[in-house]
Amino acid sequence: MPRRAMSTKSERRKRRAFTKEYKAQVVGLVRDSGRGVGDVATELGLTVSAVRQWVKQAEVDEGRGPPGALTTAEREELTKLRREVRNLRAERDILKKATAFFARESTK
C-alpha cells in the first residue's frame, strides 16, 4: 500500500467542536452498551483518541481519576487564567514602553 504524503496545514480536516452534552452521550453509550471505545467511535465517525479522552475525562470529573488530574471545570478555569495573564503581561509591556518613551521625551 502506498504511503500517504504528509498533509499540509491547509489540507487537514478542520477541528470539530462538540458540546458537553454530546460528549456525555457518547461516554454514556460507551459505558452502557458494553462495546469498546473503537466500535463506538467508528460508528459515530469520531476518532478513537477523542472518545477515549472523553471517557477518561468523565472519570476524572466523577472523582475516579488519578491523583492530581484536573476536572473539566478546573481545566476551563486554568485556560481562562492563562489567557488573562497573557493579556495583563501584554498591557504591562505596553505601559513600560510608553513610560520609557515619555521619560525620553521629557528630558529633551
DSSP file (Angstrom, degrees, kcal/mol; ACC not computed):
  #  RESIDUE AA STRUCTURE BP1 BP2  ACC     N-H-->O    O-->H-N    N-H-->O    O-->H-N    TCO  KAPPA ALPHA  PHI   PSI    X-CA   Y-CA   Z-CA
    1    1 A M              0   0    0      0, 0.0     2,-0.1     0, 0.0     0, 0.0   0.000 360.0 360.0 360.0 131.5    0.0    0.0    0.0
    2    2 A P        -     0   0    0      0, 0.0     2,-0.2     0, 0.0     0, 0.0  -0.361 360.0-111.7 -69.1 146.1    1.5    3.4   -1.0
    3    3 A R        -     0   0    0      1,-0.1     2,-0.4    -2,-0.1     0, 0.0  -0.530  28.4-121.6 -76.3 142.1    2.3    5.8    1.8
    4    4 A R        -     0   0    0     -2,-0.2     3,-0.1     1,-0.1    -1,-0.1  -0.694  27.7-116.9 -85.3 133.3    0.2    8.8    2.1
    5    5 A A        -     0   0    0     -2,-0.4     2,-0.1     1,-0.1    -1,-0.1  -0.346  38.2 -93.8 -66.5 148.2    2.1   12.1    1.9
    6    6 A M        -     0   0    0      1,-0.1     2,-0.2    -2,-0.0    -1,-0.1  -0.426  44.5-127.4 -62.4 132.3    2.0   14.3    4.9
    7    7 A S        -     0   0    0     -2,-0.1     2,-0.1    -3,-0.1    -1,-0.1  -0.537  17.2-122.1 -83.4 149.8   -0.7   16.8    4.5
    8    8 A T    >>  -     0   0    0     -2,-0.2     4,-1.0     1,-0.1     3,-1.0  -0.370  32.7 -99.4 -82.3 169.4   -0.1   20.5    4.9
    9    9 A K  G >4 S+     0   0    0      1,-0.3     3,-0.5     2,-0.2    -1,-0.1   0.862 123.4  53.2 -59.1 -37.2   -2.0   22.5    7.5
   10   10 A S  G 34 S+     0   0    0      1,-0.2    -1,-0.3     4,-0.0     4,-0.1   0.735 108.3  51.4 -72.6 -20.9   -4.4   23.8    4.9
   11   11 A E  G <4 S+     0   0    0     -3,-1.0    -1,-0.2     2,-0.1    -2,-0.2   0.624  87.3 105.1 -89.9 -13.8   -5.3   20.3    3.8
   12   12 A R  S << S-     0   0    0     -4,-1.0     2,-0.2    -3,-0.5     3,-0.1  -0.269  83.8 -96.8 -67.2 152.4   -6.0   19.0    7.3
   13   13 A R        -     0   0    0      1,-0.1    -1,-0.1     3,-0.0     2,-0.1  -0.468  47.6-102.3 -68.0 139.3   -9.6   18.4    8.3
   14   14 A K        -     0   0    0     -2,-0.2     2,-0.2     1,-0.1    -1,-0.1  -0.368  39.8-104.0 -64.9 138.6  -10.9   21.3   10.3
   15   15 A R        -     0   0    0     -2,-0.1     2,-0.3    -3,-0.1    -1,-0.1  -0.454  38.0-141.8 -66.1 128.1  -11.1   20.7   14.1
   16   16 A R        -     0   0    0     -2,-0.2     2,-0.4    -3,-0.1    -1,-0.1  -0.671   5.3-144.8 -94.8 148.6  -14.6   19.9   15.1
   17   17 A A        -     0   0    0     -2,-0.3     2,-0.4     0, 0.0     0, 0.0  -0.919  13.2-165.1-112.7 138.6  -16.1   21.2   18.4
   18   18 A F        -     0   0    0     -2,-0.4     2,-0.0     3,-0.0    -2,-0.0  -0.936  20.7-115.3-123.8 145.7  -18.6   19.1   20.3
   19   19 A T     >  -     0   0    0     -2,-0.4     4,-2.2     1,-0.1     5,-0.2  -0.306  26.5-114.7 -73.4 160.9  -21.0   20.2   23.1
   20   20 A K  H  > S+     0   0    0      1,-0.2     4,-2.4     2,-0.2     5,-0.2   0.867 117.6  55.4 -61.3 -36.6  -20.6   18.9   26.6
   21   21 A E  H  > S+     0   0    0      2,-0.2     4,-2.2     1,-0.2    -1,-0.2   0.910 107.1  48.3 -65.0 -42.3  -24.0   17.2   26.2
   22   22 A Y  H  > S+     0   0    0      2,-0.2     4,-2.4     1,-0.2    -2,-0.2   0.926 111.3  50.0 -64.3 -44.4  -22.9   15.3   23.1
   23   23 A K  H  X S+     0   0    0     -4,-2.2     4,-2.6     1,-0.2    -1,-0.2   0.913 110.1  50.9 -60.1 -42.2  -19.7   14.2   24.8
   24   24 A A  H  X S+     0   0    0     -4,-2.4     4,-2.5     1,-0.2    -1,-0.2   0.887 109.4  50.9 -63.2 -38.9  -21.7   13.0   27.8
   25   25 A Q  H  X S+     0   0    0     -4,-2.2     4,-2.3     2,-0.2    -1,-0.2   0.910 110.9  48.2 -63.9 -42.4  -24.0   11.0   25.5
   26   26 A V  H  X S+     0   0    0     -4,-2.4     4,-2.2     2,-0.2    -2,-0.2   0.917 112.0  49.1 -65.3 -42.7  -21.0    9.4   23.8
   27   27 A V  H  X S+     0   0    0     -4,-2.6     4,-2.4     1,-0.2    -2,-0.2   0.923 111.6  49.9 -61.6 -44.1  -19.5    8.5   27.1
   28   28 A G  H  X S+     0   0    0     -4,-2.5     4,-3.2     1,-0.2     5,-0.3   0.884 108.7  52.6 -61.2 -39.0  -22.8    7.0   28.3
   29   29 A L  H  X S+     0   0    0     -4,-2.3     4,-2.0     2,-0.2     6,-0.4   0.903 109.8  48.3 -63.9 -42.0  -23.0    5.0   25.1
   30   30 A V  H  X S+     0   0    0     -4,-2.2     4,-0.8     1,-0.2    -2,-0.2   0.933 118.1  40.8 -63.1 -45.5  -19.6    3.5   25.6
   31   31 A R  H  < S+     0   0    0     -4,-2.4    -2,-0.2     1,-0.2    -1,-0.2   0.912 121.0  40.1 -71.1 -43.6  -20.4    2.7   29.3
   32   32 A D  H  < S+     0   0    0     -4,-3.2    -3,-0.2    -5,-0.2    -2,-0.2   0.793 111.9  53.5 -80.7 -28.8  -23.9    1.4   28.8
   33   33 A S  H  < S-     0   0    0     -4,-2.0    -1,-0.2    -5,-0.3    -2,-0.2   0.735  92.9-136.3 -81.7 -21.1  -23.5   -0.5   25.5
   34   34 A G     <  +     0   0    0     -4,-0.8     2,-0.2     1,-0.3    -3,-0.1   0.515  62.4 128.5  77.2   2.8  -20.6   -2.7   26.7
   35   35 A R        -     0   0    0     -6,-0.4    -1,-0.3    -5,-0.2    -2,-0.1  -0.490  64.0 -96.3 -88.2 162.6  -18.9   -2.1   23.4
   36   36 A G     >  -     0   0    0     -2,-0.2     4,-2.0    -3,-0.1     5,-0.2  -0.275  28.0-111.8 -76.0 163.2  -15.4   -0.8   23.0
   37   37 A V  H  > S+     0   0    0      1,-0.2     4,-2.7     2,-0.2     5,-0.2   0.890 117.2  55.2 -59.3 -41.6  -14.3    2.7   22.5
   38   38 A G  H  > S+     0   0    0      1,-0.2     4,-2.4     2,-0.2    -1,-0.2   0.892 106.7  49.4 -61.9 -41.7  -13.2    1.9   19.0
   39   39 A D  H  > S+     0   0    0      2,-0.2     4,-2.3     1,-0.2    -1,-0.2   0.933 114.1  44.5 -63.8 -46.4  -16.5    0.5   17.9
   40   40 A V  H  X S+     0   0    0     -4,-2.0     4,-2.0     2,-0.2    -2,-0.2   0.918 113.8  50.5 -65.2 -43.4  -18.5    3.5   19.2
   41   41 A A  H  X>S+     0   0    0     -4,-2.7     5,-3.0     1,-0.2     4,-0.7   0.924 112.0  46.9 -61.3 -45.3  -16.0    5.9   17.7
   42   42 A T  H ><5S+     0   0    0     -4,-2.4     3,-0.8     1,-0.2    -1,-0.2   0.921 111.0  51.8 -63.1 -44.4  -16.2    4.3   14.3
   43   43 A E  H 3<5S+     0   0    0     -4,-2.3    -1,-0.2     1,-0.2    -2,-0.2   0.863 116.0  40.7 -60.5 -36.7  -20.0    4.1   14.4
   44   44 A L  H 3<5S-     0   0    0     -4,-2.0    -1,-0.2    -5,-0.2    -2,-0.2   0.448 113.1-114.2 -94.1  -1.1  -20.3    7.8   15.2
   45   45 A G  T <<5S+     0   0    0     -3,-0.8     2,-0.2    -4,-0.7    -3,-0.2   0.836  72.5 131.3  72.9  32.5  -17.5    8.9   12.8
   46   46 A L      < -     0   0    0     -5,-3.0     2,-0.3    -6,-0.2    -1,-0.2  -0.703  63.4 -98.5-111.3 164.4  -15.2   10.1   15.7
   47   47 A T     >  -     0   0    0     -2,-0.2     4,-2.0     1,-0.1     5,-0.2  -0.606  24.7-131.0 -81.7 146.1  -11.6    9.5   16.4
   48   48 A V  H  > S+     0   0    0     -2,-0.3     4,-2.7     1,-0.2     5,-0.2   0.895 107.5  55.1 -62.0 -40.2  -10.8    6.7   18.8
   49   49 A S  H  > S+     0   0    0      1,-0.2     4,-2.1     2,-0.2    -1,-0.2   0.877 106.7  50.5 -64.0 -36.9   -8.4    9.0   20.7
   50   50 A A  H  > S+     0   0    0      2,-0.2     4,-2.3     1,-0.2    -1,-0.2   0.947 113.1  44.4 -65.8 -47.8  -11.1   11.7   21.2
   51   51 A V  H  X S+     0   0    0     -4,-2.0     4,-2.2     1,-0.2    -2,-0.2   0.911 112.7  52.0 -64.6 -41.1  -13.7    9.3   22.6
   52   52 A R  H  X S+     0   0    0     -4,-2.7     4,-2.4     1,-0.2    -1,-0.2   0.910 110.3  49.1 -60.4 -41.6  -11.1    7.6   24.8
   53   53 A Q  H  X S+     0   0    0     -4,-2.1     4,-2.9    -5,-0.2    -1,-0.2   0.888 108.9  52.6 -65.5 -39.0  -10.1   11.1   26.2
   54   54 A W  H  X S+     0   0    0     -4,-2.3     4,-2.1     2,-0.2    -1,-0.2   0.904 110.8  47.0 -63.6 -40.8  -13.8   11.9   26.8
   55   55 A V  H  X S+     0   0    0     -4,-2.2     4,-1.8     2,-0.2    -2,-0.2   0.927 113.6  48.2 -65.6 -44.7  -14.3    8.7   28.8
   56   56 A K  H  X S+     0   0    0     -4,-2.4     4,-1.8     1,-0.2    -2,-0.2   0.914 112.3  48.6 -61.8 -44.0  -11.1    9.3   30.8
   57   57 A Q  H  X S+     0   0    0     -4,-2.9     4,-2.7     1,-0.2    15,-0.2   0.863 107.0  56.2 -66.5 -35.4  -12.1   12.9   31.5
   58   58 A A  H  X S+     0   0    0     -4,-2.1     4,-1.5     2,-0.2    -1,-0.2   0.891 106.2  51.0 -62.7 -39.1  -15.6   11.8   32.6
   59   59 A E  H  <>S+     0   0    0     -4,-1.8     5,-3.0     2,-0.2     6,-0.4   0.906 110.5  48.6 -64.1 -41.2  -13.9    9.5   35.2
   60   60 A V  H ><5S+     0   0    0     -4,-1.8     3,-1.7     4,-0.3     5,-0.4   0.928 109.9  51.7 -63.3 -44.5  -11.8   12.4   36.4
   61   61 A D  H 3<5S+     0   0    0     -4,-2.7    -1,-0.2     1,-0.3    -2,-0.2   0.793 107.9  53.0 -63.3 -27.7  -14.9   14.7   36.7
   62   62 A E  T 3<5S-     0   0    0     -4,-1.5    -1,-0.3    -5,-0.2    -2,-0.2   0.398 122.3-106.8 -87.8   2.3  -16.6   11.9   38.7
   63   63 A G  T < 5S+     0   0    0     -3,-1.7    -3,-0.2    -4,-0.2    -2,-0.1   0.632  95.3 106.5  85.1  13.9  -13.7   11.8   41.2
   64   64 A R      < +     0   0    0     -5,-3.0    -4,-0.3    -6,-0.2    -5,-0.1   0.142  52.9 105.5-110.7  19.1  -12.4    8.5   39.9
   65   65 A G  S    S-     0   0    0     -6,-0.4     3,-0.1    -5,-0.4    -8,-0.1  -0.292  81.1 -73.8 -91.3 178.3   -9.3    9.8   38.1
   66   66 A P    >   -     0   0    0      0, 0.0     3,-1.9     0, 0.0    -1,-0.2  -0.321  64.7 -82.2 -68.4 155.2   -5.7    9.6   39.0
   67   67 A P  T 3  S+     0   0    0      0, 0.0     3,-0.1     0, 0.0    -3,-0.0  -0.328 116.3  19.5 -59.5 136.4   -4.5   11.9   41.8
   68   68 A G  T 3  S+     0   0    0      1,-0.3     2,-0.2    -3,-0.1     0, 0.0   0.357  86.2 141.0  87.2  -5.6   -3.7   15.4   40.6
   69   69 A A    <   -     0   0    0     -3,-1.9     2,-0.3     1,-0.1    -1,-0.3  -0.487  51.7-122.4 -71.3 139.3   -5.8   15.1   37.4
   70   70 A L        -     0   0    0     -2,-0.2    -9,-0.1    -3,-0.1   -10,-0.1  -0.636  17.7-131.9 -86.0 136.9   -7.8   18.3   36.6
   71   71 A T     >  -     0   0    0     -2,-0.3     4,-2.5   -11,-0.1     5,-0.2  -0.309  31.8-101.7 -74.4 169.0  -11.5   18.3   36.3
   72   72 A T  H  > S+     0   0    0    -15,-0.2     4,-2.5     1,-0.2     5,-0.2   0.910 124.3  51.2 -59.8 -42.7  -13.2   19.9   33.3
   73   73 A A  H  > S+     0   0    0      1,-0.2     4,-2.3     2,-0.2    -1,-0.2   0.902 110.7  48.5 -62.3 -41.1  -14.1   22.9   35.4
   74   74 A E  H  > S+     0   0    0      2,-0.2     4,-2.5     1,-0.2    -1,-0.2   0.887 110.5  51.4 -66.9 -38.3  -10.5   23.3   36.6
   75   75 A R  H  X S+     0   0    0     -4,-2.5     4,-2.4     2,-0.2    -2,-0.2   0.918 110.4  48.7 -63.1 -43.4   -9.2   23.0   33.1
   76   76 A E  H  X S+     0   0    0     -4,-2.5     4,-2.3     1,-0.2    -2,-0.2   0.911 112.3  48.4 -63.6 -42.2  -11.5   25.7   31.9
   77   77 A E  H  X S+     0   0    0     -4,-2.3     4,-2.7     2,-0.2    -1,-0.2   0.909 110.8  50.9 -64.6 -41.5  -10.5   28.0   34.8
   78   78 A L  H  X S+     0   0    0     -4,-2.5     4,-2.5     2,-0.2    -2,-0.2   0.910 110.5  49.1 -62.1 -43.0   -6.8   27.4   34.1
   79   79 A T  H  X S+     0   0    0     -4,-2.4     4,-2.1     2,-0.2    -1,-0.2   0.920 112.4  48.5 -61.5 -44.3   -7.3   28.2   30.4
   80   80 A K  H  X S+     0   0    0     -4,-2.3     4,-2.3     1,-0.2    -2,-0.2   0.915 112.5  47.9 -62.6 -44.2   -9.2   31.4   31.4
   81   81 A L  H  X S+     0   0    0     -4,-2.7     4,-2.5     2,-0.2    -2,-0.2   0.879 110.1  51.7 -67.4 -37.8   -6.5   32.4   33.9
   82   82 A R  H  X S+     0   0    0     -4,-2.5     4,-2.3     2,-0.2    -1,-0.2   0.907 110.4  49.0 -63.9 -40.4   -3.7   31.8   31.4
   83   83 A R  H  X S+     0   0    0     -4,-2.1     4,-2.2     2,-0.2    -2,-0.2   0.918 111.7  49.4 -63.4 -42.9   -5.4   34.0   28.8
   84   84 A E  H  X S+     0   0    0     -4,-2.3     4,-2.6     2,-0.2    -2,-0.2   0.903 110.4  49.9 -64.1 -41.8   -5.9   36.7   31.5
   85   85 A V  H  X S+     0   0    0     -4,-2.5     4,-2.5     2,-0.2    -1,-0.2   0.914 109.6  51.7 -62.3 -42.9   -2.2   36.5   32.5
   86   86 A R  H  X S+     0   0    0     -4,-2.3     4,-1.9     1,-0.2    -2,-0.2   0.919 112.2  46.1 -60.4 -43.9   -1.1   36.8   28.8
   87   87 A N  H  X S+     0   0    0     -4,-2.2     4,-2.5     2,-0.2    -2,-0.2   0.907 112.1  50.3 -65.7 -42.3   -3.3   39.9   28.3
   88   88 A L  H  X S+     0   0    0     -4,-2.6     4,-2.6     1,-0.2    -2,-0.2   0.888 109.9  50.7 -64.9 -38.7   -2.1   41.5   31.5
   89   89 A R  H  X S+     0   0    0     -4,-2.5     4,-2.5     2,-0.2    -1,-0.2   0.902 110.2  49.9 -65.0 -39.8    1.5   40.9   30.5
   90   90 A A  H  X S+     0   0    0     -4,-1.9     4,-2.1     2,-0.2    -2,-0.2   0.926 111.9  47.9 -64.0 -43.9    0.9   42.5   27.1
   91   91 A E  H  X S+     0   0    0     -4,-2.5     4,-2.3     1,-0.2    -2,-0.2   0.916 111.6  50.7 -61.9 -42.9   -0.7   45.5   28.8
   92   92 A R  H  X S+     0   0    0     -4,-2.6     4,-2.5     1,-0.2    -2,-0.2   0.914 109.3  50.7 -60.9 -43.5    2.2   45.8   31.2
   93   93 A D  H  X S+     0   0    0     -4,-2.5     4,-2.1     1,-0.2    -1,-0.2   0.884 109.7  50.4 -64.1 -38.0    4.7   45.7   28.4
   94   94 A I  H  X S+     0   0    0     -4,-2.1     4,-2.4     2,-0.2    -1,-0.2   0.917 111.1  48.7 -64.5 -43.2    2.8   48.4   26.5
   95   95 A L  H  X S+     0   0    0     -4,-2.3     4,-2.7     2,-0.2    -2,-0.2   0.884 109.2  52.8 -65.8 -37.8    2.8   50.6   29.7
   96   96 A K  H  X S+     0   0    0     -4,-2.5     4,-2.4     2,-0.2    -1,-0.2   0.935 111.6  46.0 -61.3 -45.2    6.5   50.0   30.2
   97   97 A K  H  X S+     0   0    0     -4,-2.1     4,-2.5     2,-0.2    -2,-0.2   0.898 113.0  49.6 -65.5 -40.1    7.3   51.1   26.7
   98   98 A A  H  X S+     0   0    0     -4,-2.4     4,-2.7     2,-0.2     5,-0.2   0.915 110.7  50.2 -64.8 -41.9    5.0   54.2   27.0
   99   99 A T  H  X S+     0   0    0     -4,-2.7     4,-2.1     1,-0.2    -2,-0.2   0.924 112.2  47.0 -61.6 -45.1    6.7   55.1   30.2
  100  100 A A  H  X S+     0   0    0     -4,-2.4     4,-2.1     2,-0.2    -1,-0.2   0.900 112.2  51.2 -64.1 -40.3   10.1   54.9   28.7
  101  101 A F  H  X S+     0   0    0     -4,-2.5     4,-2.3     1,-0.2    -2,-0.2   0.946 112.8  43.9 -62.1 -49.3    9.0   56.9   25.6
  102  102 A F  H  X S+     0   0    0     -4,-2.7     4,-1.9     1,-0.2    -1,-0.2   0.814 110.6  55.6 -69.6 -28.7    7.6   59.7   27.7
  103  103 A A  H  X S+     0   0    0     -4,-2.1     4,-0.9    -5,-0.2    -1,-0.2   0.906 110.2  46.0 -67.4 -40.6   10.6   59.7   30.0
  104  104 A R  H >< S+     0   0    0     -4,-2.1     3,-0.5     1,-0.2     4,-0.5   0.904 112.5  50.8 -65.5 -41.5   12.9   60.2   27.0
  105  105 A E  H >< S+     0   0    0     -4,-2.3     3,-0.8     1,-0.2    -2,-0.2   0.847 106.3  54.2 -65.9 -34.6   10.6   62.9   25.6
  106  106 A S  H 3< S+     0   0    0     -4,-1.9    -1,-0.2     1,-0.2    -2,-0.2   0.729 104.5  55.0 -75.2 -19.5   10.5   64.9   28.8
  107  107 A T  T <<        0   0    0     -4,-0.9    -1,-0.2    -3,-0.5    -2,-0.2   0.548 360.0 360.0 -88.4  -6.9   14.3   65.0   29.0
  108  108 A K    <         0   0    0     -3,-0.8    -1,-0.2    -4,-0.5    -2,-0.1   0.463 360.0 360.0 -80.3 360.0   14.7   66.6   25.5
